């Protein structure tokens, strides 16, 4: 009986280890590229230092950063017209 419980526990732990090992990370650092010149950018940059294109701006409602071409803020959902600066 104890051997059966240990086997079941071992299978559960093995399945849990597999599930944790294959789950994608929630925090990923994706490489961002300028939509105009395609050079690599850092996430925090508001404009491209190579071609000077505006990449993101602050939402007028919550102050979160969003891409210039997004019509809705991903943080608060506020609708906002895309603007070119």
Secondary structure, DSSP 8 states (H G I E B T S, - for coil): -HHHHHHHHHHHHHHHHHHHHHS--SS----EE-TTT--EE-TT-SB-TTT--B-EEE-TTT--EEETT-SB-TTT--B------
